[in-house]
Amino acid sequence: MDTQPTPSTAPSTTAPSAVPPGMPLVSVVIATRDRPQLLRVAVRAVLDQDYAGPVECVVVFDQAPPDTSLATDPEEDPDADPDADAGAAPTRSVRVVGNVRTPGLAGARNSGIDRAAGELVAFCDDDDEWLPEKLRLQVAQLSATGADVAVSGIEVHYGDRVITRVPAASDVVATSIARRRVMEAHPSTVLVRARALRERIGLVDEKIPGSYGEDFDWILRAAQAGPIAVVERPLVKVLWGSQSYFSDRWATIIEAIDYGLVKHEVLRTDPVAQARQQGRKAFAYAAIGDRRAALRWARHTLRLNPRDPRAYAAIVVALGLVSADRAMRLANSAGRGI
């Protein structure tokens, strides 16, 4: 594994000086906005990992003042003890920074990557919670397979329901991801080698409208860059519900879908993948009340793939048989999205 960052993304602080052999420093990037209680749960779960190597948690506040009370790094915490042993090598630390790039989730994640000192980088959403063994199992999987990226399964928590979703290795190839999104390969499960992230795969795309679907765009590029290793067990608790920033931003979602279709050839050339995108677009039009556009895109979708469920959901919403909110709740209660 390579520990040297590229010049344009060199971290502003040094990594712990003593790293156990075979236990690389892992930088965990948590982008956050207006979720203080959920954020503290997410950070605590990162710090409580049973991984024997060092872990730094980089919390990036997007469009909000950073909460420095979370920090354990003296450079970031003005209340830290100045007489603490600066030469010590803590196994866990938290740094708090602001988003200095494009406002939104993509820019916030990239701001965290820019500050990450680790040989490995992981993402965690601010409303998700890692299980204690996550990093230990995924670092071992990367070492065993030589892959640049590892993902795992998830537990979807929706109200009082828990749905387990676990991908197989065959699910995280580019064609499968394009055709059905493979939401089991959730961004909060991602562990990636820093050099591959910064060079071959690339950072999170900040040009995506509203940062919507930036995780799908990134995991699709990762799959196109090389094999993705899978720990076939749930290692992350994913909270679904009304807290989603995209639950009612349908116009932005339409723009983001169109952006992805232009960017990714596989989404245009594979009929099932294209149908999925057009079906989502049809549903978005139905949700904003544009019945004509919704039915038009639903027809396009069904010509490509008569089995695409999003087209049928769009039709029933466009006809007023069920509300978009109700359709979304039904899908989420089954551990799925639209």
C-alpha positions in Angstrom: 0.0 0.0 0.0 1.3 3.5 -0.8 1.2 6.1 1.9 2.3 9.2 -0.1 -0.5 11.5 -1.2 -0.3 13.3 -4.5 1.0 16.9 -4.2 -2.4 18.5 -4.9 -4.1 16.6 -2.1 -1.3 16.5 0.5 -2.8 16.6 4.0 -2.2 19.6 6.2 -1.3 17.5 9.2 1.0 14.6 9.7 -0.2 11.0 10.3 0.5 9.3 13.6 4.2 8.4 13.7 3.8 4.8 15.0 1.7 2.5 12.9 1.4 -1.2 13.8 2.8 -3.4 11.0 0.1 -4.3 8.5 -2.3 -1.9 10.1 -2.5 1.3 7.9 -3.9 4.5 9.0 -7.6 4.8 8.0 -9.1 8.3 7.4 -12.9 8.3 7.8 -14.6 11.3 6.1 -18.0 12.3 7.5 -19.7 15.2 5.7 -22.4 16.7 7.8 -25.0 19.4 7.8 -27.6 20.2 10.5 -27.7 16.7 12.1 -25.8 17.2 15.4 -27.2 14.3 17.3 -27.0 11.7 14.5 -23.5 13.0 13.8 -22.3 12.2 17.3 -23.6 8.7 17.0 -21.7 8.2 13.7 -18.5 9.6 15.1 -18.7 7.4 18.2 -19.2 4.3 16.1 -16.0 5.2 14.1 -14.0 5.7 17.3 -15.3 2.4 18.7 -14.0 0.3 15.8 -12.2 -2.9 17.0 -9.6 -2.4 14.2 -6.1 -2.6 15.8 -4.6 0.1 13.5 -4.9 3.9 13.8 -8.1 5.7 12.7 -8.6 9.4 12.1 -12.1 10.8 11.7 -12.3 13.9 9.5 -15.7 15.7 10.1 -16.5 18.2 7.4 -19.2 20.8 8.1 -21.0 21.8 5.0 -22.6 25.3 4.9 -22.4 25.6 8.7 -19.8 26.6 11.3 -17.7 23.6 12.4 -18.4 22.2 15.9 -14.9 22.1 17.4 -16.2 20.4 20.5 -16.0 17.1 18.5 -12.2 17.5 17.8 -9.5 15.6 19.6 -6.7 17.0 17.5 -4.9 20.0 19.2 -4.6 21.8 15.9 -8.4 21.8 15.5 -9.5 22.2 19.2 -8.7 25.5 20.8 -9.5 24.1 24.2 -7.0 21.2 24.0 -4.3 20.7 26.6 -1.2 22.5 25.2 1.0 20.3 27.5 -0.2 17.0 26.0 2.5 14.8 24.6 2.8 15.9 21.0 5.0 12.9 20.1 2.4 10.3 21.2 0.7 8.3 18.4 -3.0 8.1 19.3 -4.9 5.3 17.7 -8.0 7.4 17.4 -8.5 11.1 16.6 -11.2 13.5 15.4 -10.5 16.5 13.2 -13.1 19.1 12.4 -13.0 21.2 9.3 -15.2 23.3 7.0 -16.2 22.6 3.4 -13.8 24.8 1.4 -14.9 23.5 -2.0 -18.3 23.5 -3.8 -21.2 23.8 -1.3 -23.0 20.4 -1.0 -22.2 16.8 -0.2 -19.7 16.3 -3.0 -17.6 19.3 -2.1 -17.7 18.4 1.6 -16.5 14.9 0.9 -13.7 16.1 -1.2 -12.7 18.7 1.4 -12.4 15.7 3.8 -10.4 13.7 1.3 -8.0 16.7 0.9 -7.3 16.7 4.6 -7.1 12.9 4.9 -3.7 11.6 6.0 -4.5 7.9 5.7 -3.3 5.2 3.3 -6.9 4.1 3.3 -10.0 6.4 3.1 -13.5 5.5 4.2 -16.8 7.4 3.9 -19.6 7.5 6.4 -22.8 9.4 6.1 -23.7 11.5 9.2 -26.9 9.6 9.8 -25.3 6.1 9.6 -23.6 3.9 12.2 -20.8 1.5 11.7 -20.7 -1.9 13.4 -17.5 -2.4 15.5 -15.9 -4.9 13.2 -16.3 -3.0 9.9 -12.8 -1.6 9.4 -11.1 -4.8 10.7 -12.9 -7.0 8.2 -12.6 -4.6 5.3 -8.9 -3.9 5.7 -8.3 -7.7 5.8 -10.4 -8.1 2.7 -8.4 -5.5 0.8 -5.1 -7.1 1.9 -6.3 -10.6 0.9 -7.7 -9.6 -2.5 -5.4 -6.8 -3.6 -8.5 -4.7 -4.6 -8.5 -1.0 -4.3 -12.1 -0.7 -3.0 -14.1 -2.8 -0.5 -17.8 -2.6 0.3 -20.1 -4.5 2.6 -23.7 -5.2 3.3 -26.0 -2.9 5.3 -28.9 -3.0 7.7 -31.6 -0.6 6.5 -33.5 0.9 9.5 -36.8 2.4 8.5 -39.1 3.2 11.5 -39.3 0.0 13.5 -38.3 -2.2 10.5 -34.8 -3.6 9.8 -34.0 -4.9 6.4 -30.7 -6.6 5.7 -29.1 -6.1 2.3 -25.9 -7.8 1.4 -24.2 -7.6 -2.1 -22.3 -10.4 -3.7 -19.1 -9.8 -5.7 -21.1 -10.3 -8.9 -23.4 -7.4 -7.9 -20.6 -4.8 -7.8 -19.4 -4.9 -11.4 -20.2 -1.9 -13.6 -23.0 -3.4 -15.6 -24.9 -4.6 -12.5 -24.4 -1.2 -10.8 -25.7 0.6 -13.8 -28.7 -1.6 -14.2 -29.9 -1.7 -10.6 -27.9 0.7 -8.6 -26.9 -2.0 -6.0 -27.9 0.2 -3.1 -26.3 -2.5 -0.8 -23.0 -1.0 -1.9 -23.8 2.1 0.1 -21.3 4.9 0.4 -21.0 4.4 4.1 -19.6 0.9 3.4 -16.8 2.1 1.1 -13.2 1.7 2.0 -10.7 2.7 -0.7 -6.9 3.0 -1.1 -6.1 6.7 -1.1 -3.9 6.6 -4.2 -6.6 4.9 -6.3 -9.2 7.4 -5.0 -7.1 10.4 -5.9 -5.7 9.1 -9.2 -7.5 6.3 -11.0 -11.0 6.6 -9.7 -11.1 10.3 -9.0 -12.7 12.4 -6.3 -16.5 12.9 -5.9 -18.0 14.8 -8.9 -18.8 18.3 -7.7 -20.6 19.2 -11.0 -23.5 16.9 -10.3 -26.6 19.1 -9.8 -27.3 19.3 -6.0 -24.7 16.5 -5.4 -27.7 14.1 -6.0 -26.5 10.6 -6.8 -22.8 11.4 -6.3 -22.4 8.1 -4.5 -23.8 6.2 -7.5 -21.6 8.1 -9.9 -18.5 7.3 -7.7 -19.2 3.6 -7.2 -19.9 3.2 -10.9 -16.5 4.8 -11.7 -14.8 2.7 -9.1 -16.3 -0.5 -10.7 -15.1 0.6 -14.1 -11.6 1.2 -12.7 -11.2 -2.3 -11.2 -12.6 -5.1 -9.1 -14.4 -4.3 -5.9 -14.0 -6.6 -2.9 -17.0 -7.4 -0.8 -17.4 -8.4 2.8 -20.6 -10.4 2.5 -22.2 -9.4 5.8 -23.9 -6.2 7.0 -21.4 -3.8 8.7 -23.4 -0.5 8.6 -26.7 0.6 10.0 -28.3 2.9 7.5 -31.1 5.2 8.6 -33.9 5.9 6.1 -36.8 8.2 6.6 -37.9 11.9 6.3 -34.4 13.1 7.1 -33.2 12.8 3.4 -32.3 16.1 1.9 -33.6 14.8 -1.5 -37.0 13.5 -0.5 -38.8 16.5 -2.2 -36.1 18.0 -4.5 -37.5 16.5 -7.6 -36.4 19.2 -10.1 -32.8 18.8 -8.9 -33.1 15.0 -9.2 -34.3 15.3 -12.9 -31.3 17.6 -13.6 -28.9 15.1 -12.0 -30.4 12.1 -13.9 -29.9 14.0 -17.2 -26.3 14.8 -16.2 -25.5 11.2 -15.4 -27.0 10.0 -18.7 -24.7 12.4 -20.6 -21.6 11.5 -18.5 -21.9 7.7 -18.5 -22.1 5.8 -21.8 -23.3 2.6 -20.0 -26.4 4.4 -18.8 -27.2 5.3 -22.4 -26.3 2.1 -24.2 -27.5 -0.6 -21.9 -31.4 -0.8 -22.3 -32.0 -1.9 -18.7 -29.7 0.8 -17.2 -31.3 3.5 -19.4 -34.8 2.3 -18.5 -33.9 2.6 -14.8 -32.8 6.2 -15.2 -35.8 7.1 -17.4 -38.2 5.4 -14.9 -36.7 7.5 -12.1 -37.1 10.6 -14.2 -40.8 9.7 -14.9 -41.4 9.3 -11.2 -39.8 12.7 -10.5 -42.1 14.4 -13.0 -45.1 12.7 -11.5 -44.0 13.9 -8.0 -43.9 17.5 -9.1 -47.3 17.2 -10.8 -46.2 17.2 -14.5 -48.6 14.4 -15.6 -47.8 14.7 -19.3 -44.0 14.5 -18.9 -44.4 11.6 -16.4 -46.5 9.5 -18.7 -44.3 10.3 -21.6 -41.1 9.2 -19.8 -42.9 6.1 -18.4 -43.8 5.0 -22.0 -40.1 5.5 -23.0 -39.1 3.4 -20.0 -41.5 0.5 -20.7 -40.3 0.3 -24.3 -36.8 -0.3 -23.1 -37.7 -2.6 -20.2 -41.4 -3.6 -19.7 -40.5 -4.9 -16.2 -39.1 -1.6 -14.8 -41.2 -0.9 -11.6 -40.4 2.8 -11.5 -42.5 3.4 -14.7 -45.5 1.8 -13.1 -45.0 3.8 -9.9 -44.8 6.9 -12.0 -48.0 6.1 -13.8 -50.0 5.5 -10.6 -48.7 8.7 -9.1 -49.3 10.7 -12.3 -52.9 9.4 -12.4 -53.5 10.5 -8.8 -54.0 6.9 -7.5 -51.4 7.3 -4.9 -49.2 10.2 -3.7 -45.4 10.3 -4.5 -44.8 10.4 -0.7 -46.8 7.3 -0.2 -45.0 5.5 -3.0 -41.7 6.4 -1.6 -42.6 5.2 1.9 -43.8 1.9 0.5 -40.5 1.4 -1.3 -38.4 2.5 1.7 -40.3 0.2 4.0 -39.1 -2.7 1.8 -35.5 -1.4 2.0 -35.6 0.0 -1.5 -35.7 3.4 -3.2 -37.3 4.6 -6.4 
